[in-house]
Each structure stands twice: as structure tokens, then as C-alpha cells.
Amino acid sequence: MSFTRRMATLAAVVVIPLGIAATSFALTDSPESPKVPAKVELESGSPTPTPTPTPSDEVVSRPPVTDDPASDDDDDDRGTGTDTDDDGPGDDG
């Protein structure tokens, strides 16, 4: 590879991203600063809000504990050794 090809490659690697960045910068609009009103008036007839209890003040009872198989979600049954089917190589059960 000759010296001029190396210089052309180096120039392309540097100039192309700089050209893209410069074009992007030139095409962007500069946003105007937001206009803030001089005076803000609130509605005078609004009712005062009633305080709501914070989550730490609420007492929630626990759900009942049952061993009913109808409500079992089967997520905790893995690895119990009840898998007797041979599913092929790599069967863990």
C-alpha cells in the first residue's frame, strides 16, 4: 500500500465523521428560551385537598395460606424429583 493511499484513507476516516457532525450542527435549529408568565394566578374557589393516608399508614391483611393444588401455579415444582419421563439426552429429572 503506497503512502498516498494511507493518507487518503486516514483523511477519509477523519474528514467524513467531521463533515457529518458539521452538517448536523449547521442544520439544527436553536430553540428559543421558554416564555415564563410574569404572574401566575391560582383559582381562588378551589377546595382544599383532604389528606390521604400514606402507604405506611395502611394495614393490609395477609392472604390465607392454602395447600390447595387447584391454586398452585406450578412455578415452585421444579427439581422435586417427580419427573419420571425420559425426555432424551440432558434430561435433569
N, C-alpha and C positions, 0 to 999 in steps of 0.2 A: 504494500500500500504506500503510495507516494505521500510526500509531505503535504501537498496541496489538497489531497482527498481528506487527510486527517484534519486539516484546518477547516475545510468545508463542513465536515461532519461536526466538529466542535462548534463552529459558528451556527450551524443549524440547530444543534441541541440547546444553545444559549439563546439565539435570536427568536426562534419560534415561540417558546413559552413567554418571553418578554413581549413579543408582539401581541400575543393573545391577551396578556394581562393589561397592556396599554390600551388595546381596543375595548376591552371590557370596562376599564376605568373611564374611558372617553365617552362611552355610550350610556353610562349610568346617570340617572337624574339625581341631583342633590335635593333631598327632601327639605321642605320648609319647616321651620320650627312651629310646633303646635301653638295655636292661639288660646290663651287662657283668659276666661272672662274676668273682668275686674271685680265683680261682686257676685257671690252665689247666694241665692235666697232659697230657703227651705220652706216647704208648705207648713204654715203655722197650725192648721187644724188636724195634723196627723196624730193618731193615738200613740201613746207610749207603749212600747212592746212589753209584754209580760215576760218575766224571766222564765226560761225553760231550764229544767234540771240538766246538769252536765252528765255525761255518761258515767262518771264515777259515782254519782249520787243514786243511780238506778240500780235496783236489786233484781236480778234475773234468776229464776229458779233453774236448776239443772234438769235436763231431760231424764226421763226414767231409764234405768239400766235394765235391758232385757236380753235374754239369750235366745230370742225367737229367730229361727233360721229364715223365716219369711222376710224379715227386715235386714238380713245380712247382705252387705254389699260385696262380699267375696274378695275384697282387696287384701285382707289380712290372712287369707288361707294359703298363701304361697309358702312352700318349704315345710309343710306339716307332714310330709311323707305319705300322703293318701293317694298319690298318683301311681297307679298300678299299670297304666297303659305304656307300652313301649313305642315311643314316637320316632325312634330311629337313633342315629348317632347323635351324641350330645344331649340325650335326654337326662335331665337332672333328677327326676322324680323317682 
